[in-house]
Amino acid sequence: MSVIPGKAEQITAQLRETTTNVFSEIDTWFDKDARIRSFRPARDEWTIDQIVEHVSLVNHYLLILIGKGARKAITRADRKKIEQELEHYELSTPLLEDIGINDSFEWKSPRHMVPTGVRPPEQVREELTSQKARLMDCLAMLKNGEGVLHKTSLSVRSIGKLDVYQYIYFLLQHMRRHIRQMEGIEREINMNRDDGFIEE
């Protein structure tokens, strides 16, 4: 099947660019001072090291669903159906945009997505690099718009069914949410520098 020009290219190009930017942004947190990464804002809150581990755990499970969805979408590839789906297609929705905003709603993580602190940051960093590559491979598979052909339900905030492209966007929005969270922690640390937490 030849590449369908226009919207399919725009969607995959947007997702590739966002994937590159978001993963690059989160990668910079591994280069922060270890004292910043281990700072706990409050007794029941995560450190930056725990947040990036959580992100890698969530990505792991989402990528399983994304991979399965991509393979099913490819088997259903039909140019006419793709063109029909793309005619009024929107990658994002207000609910998906809310996912990228820290504290936009209460979100309790399932136990298997709670960081344990067992894996060292270097291993988490390698895992995230691998996950970025997997997303890029998936987008290459779905370059003709096939990602609109398979939908999977998502229970978070009653979002409902998302196609494969939207699932990828959800993953990236979840990463953005936690990048904003880490930025908030860093701001708190900077405000408290005068108290001697971090020496210049």
C-alpha positions as CSV (number, residue, x, y, z in Angstrom):
1,M,0.0,0.0,0.0
2,S,1.5,3.3,-1.0
3,V,1.9,6.2,1.5
4,I,-1.3,8.2,1.8
5,P,-0.3,11.9,1.5
6,G,-1.4,14.6,3.9
7,K,-3.0,13.8,7.2
8,A,-1.3,10.5,7.8
9,E,2.1,12.1,7.2
10,Q,1.2,15.0,9.5
11,I,0.1,12.7,12.3
12,T,3.2,10.5,12.2
13,A,5.5,13.5,11.8
14,Q,4.0,15.2,14.8
15,L,4.3,12.1,16.9
16,R,7.9,11.6,15.9
17,E,8.8,15.1,16.7
18,T,7.0,15.0,20.1
19,T,8.6,11.7,20.9
20,T,12.0,13.1,20.2
21,N,11.4,16.2,22.3
22,V,9.7,14.6,25.3
23,F,12.3,11.8,25.6
24,S,15.1,14.3,25.2
25,E,13.6,16.5,27.9
26,I,13.2,13.6,30.4
27,D,16.7,12.4,29.7
28,T,18.2,15.6,31.0
29,W,16.9,14.8,34.5
30,F,19.4,12.0,34.8
31,D,22.2,14.6,34.6
32,K,20.9,16.5,37.6
33,D,22.8,16.5,40.9
34,A,22.1,13.3,42.8
35,R,21.0,15.4,45.8
36,I,18.3,17.0,43.7
37,R,17.2,13.7,42.3
38,S,16.9,12.2,45.7
39,F,15.0,15.1,47.3
40,R,11.6,14.1,48.7
41,P,9.1,17.1,48.6
42,A,6.9,15.4,51.3
43,R,6.8,12.1,53.2
44,D,4.4,10.5,50.8
45,E,5.7,12.0,47.6
46,W,8.1,10.6,45.1
47,T,11.7,11.8,44.4
48,I,12.8,12.6,40.9
49,D,14.6,9.3,40.6
50,Q,11.3,7.5,41.6
51,I,9.3,9.6,39.1
52,V,11.5,8.7,36.1
53,E,11.3,5.0,37.2
54,H,7.5,5.3,37.3
55,V,7.5,6.8,33.8
56,S,9.6,3.9,32.5
57,L,7.2,1.4,34.2
58,V,4.1,3.0,32.7
59,N,5.8,3.2,29.3
60,H,6.6,-0.5,29.5
61,Y,2.9,-1.5,29.9
62,L,1.6,1.0,27.4
63,L,4.1,-0.1,24.8
64,I,2.8,-3.7,25.1
65,L,-0.7,-2.4,24.2
66,I,0.6,-0.1,21.5
67,G,2.6,-2.9,19.9
68,K,-0.4,-5.2,19.9
69,G,-2.6,-2.5,18.6
70,A,-0.1,-1.6,15.8
71,R,0.1,-5.2,14.6
72,K,-3.7,-5.6,14.5
73,A,-4.0,-2.3,12.7
74,I,-1.5,-3.4,10.0
75,T,-3.5,-6.6,9.4
76,R,-6.6,-4.5,8.8
77,A,-4.9,-2.0,6.5
78,D,-7.4,-0.8,4.0
79,R,-6.8,2.4,2.1
80,K,-10.5,3.4,1.9
81,K,-11.1,2.8,5.6
82,I,-8.0,4.8,6.5
83,E,-9.1,7.7,4.3
84,Q,-12.6,7.7,5.9
85,E,-11.2,7.7,9.4
86,L,-8.7,10.4,8.6
87,E,-11.3,12.7,7.0
88,H,-12.3,14.3,10.3
89,Y,-9.5,12.9,12.5
90,E,-8.2,14.7,15.6
91,L,-5.2,13.3,17.4
92,S,-5.9,14.9,20.7
93,T,-8.9,15.7,22.8
94,P,-9.4,17.9,25.9
95,L,-9.1,14.8,28.1
96,L,-5.8,13.8,26.5
97,E,-4.5,17.4,26.9
98,D,-5.4,17.2,30.7
99,I,-3.1,14.2,31.0
100,G,-0.1,16.3,30.3
101,I,-0.9,18.8,33.2
102,N,0.5,17.9,36.6
103,D,-2.2,17.8,39.3
104,S,-5.0,18.3,36.7
105,F,-6.8,15.5,38.5
106,E,-6.1,12.8,41.1
107,W,-4.4,9.8,39.6
108,K,-3.4,6.8,41.8
109,S,-1.0,4.5,40.1
110,P,-1.6,0.7,40.1
111,R,0.9,-1.2,42.3
112,H,2.9,-2.6,39.3
113,M,3.6,1.0,38.2
114,V,4.8,2.2,41.6
115,P,8.6,2.7,41.6
116,T,10.6,0.4,43.8
117,G,14.0,2.1,43.8
118,V,15.6,-1.2,43.0
119,R,16.8,-0.3,39.5
120,P,19.7,2.2,39.4
121,P,19.1,5.4,37.4
122,E,21.5,4.3,34.7
123,Q,19.4,1.2,34.0
124,V,16.2,3.3,33.9
125,R,17.8,5.7,31.5
126,E,18.8,2.9,29.2
127,E,15.2,1.5,29.4
128,L,13.8,4.9,28.4
129,T,16.2,5.1,25.4
130,S,15.0,1.7,24.3
131,Q,11.4,2.7,24.7
132,K,11.9,5.7,22.5
133,A,13.3,3.5,19.8
134,R,10.4,1.1,20.0
135,L,7.9,4.1,19.6
136,M,9.8,5.3,16.5
137,D,9.7,1.8,15.1
138,C,6.0,1.6,15.7
139,L,5.4,5.0,14.0
140,A,7.4,3.8,11.0
141,M,5.1,0.7,10.8
142,L,2.1,3.0,10.8
143,K,3.3,5.6,8.4
144,N,0.3,5.2,6.0
145,G,-2.4,6.0,8.6
146,E,-3.0,2.4,9.7
147,G,-2.9,3.5,13.4
148,V,-6.5,4.8,13.1
149,L,-7.9,1.3,12.4
150,H,-7.5,-0.3,15.8
151,K,-8.8,1.1,19.1
152,T,-8.3,0.0,22.7
153,S,-10.1,1.1,25.8
154,L,-8.4,3.2,28.4
155,S,-9.9,3.5,31.8
156,V,-7.9,6.5,33.0
157,R,-10.3,9.3,33.6
158,S,-12.9,7.5,31.6
159,I,-11.2,8.5,28.4
160,G,-12.7,5.5,26.5
161,K,-11.3,4.0,23.3
162,L,-8.1,5.4,21.7
163,D,-6.6,4.4,18.5
164,V,-2.9,3.5,18.3
165,Y,-1.7,7.1,17.5
166,Q,-3.8,8.4,20.4
167,Y,-2.3,5.8,22.7
168,I,1.2,7.0,21.7
169,Y,0.1,10.5,22.4
170,F,-1.3,9.5,25.8
171,L,2.1,7.9,26.7
172,L,3.8,11.2,25.7
173,Q,1.3,13.3,27.6
174,H,1.9,11.1,30.7
175,M,5.6,11.8,30.4
176,R,4.9,15.5,30.1
177,R,2.8,15.4,33.2
178,H,5.7,14.0,35.2
179,I,8.3,16.4,33.6
180,R,6.1,19.2,35.0
181,Q,6.1,17.5,38.4
182,M,9.9,17.3,38.4
183,E,10.1,21.0,37.4
184,G,7.9,21.8,40.4
185,I,10.3,19.8,42.7
186,E,13.3,21.6,41.3
187,R,11.6,25.0,41.8
188,E,10.9,24.0,45.4
189,I,14.6,23.1,45.9
190,N,15.7,26.4,44.3
191,M,13.5,28.4,46.7
192,N,15.1,26.5,49.6
193,R,18.7,26.9,48.5
194,D,19.3,29.6,51.1
195,D,18.4,27.0,53.8
196,G,21.5,25.1,52.9
197,F,19.9,22.1,51.1
198,I,22.1,22.5,48.1
199,E,25.4,24.4,48.3
200,E,26.4,26.3,45.2
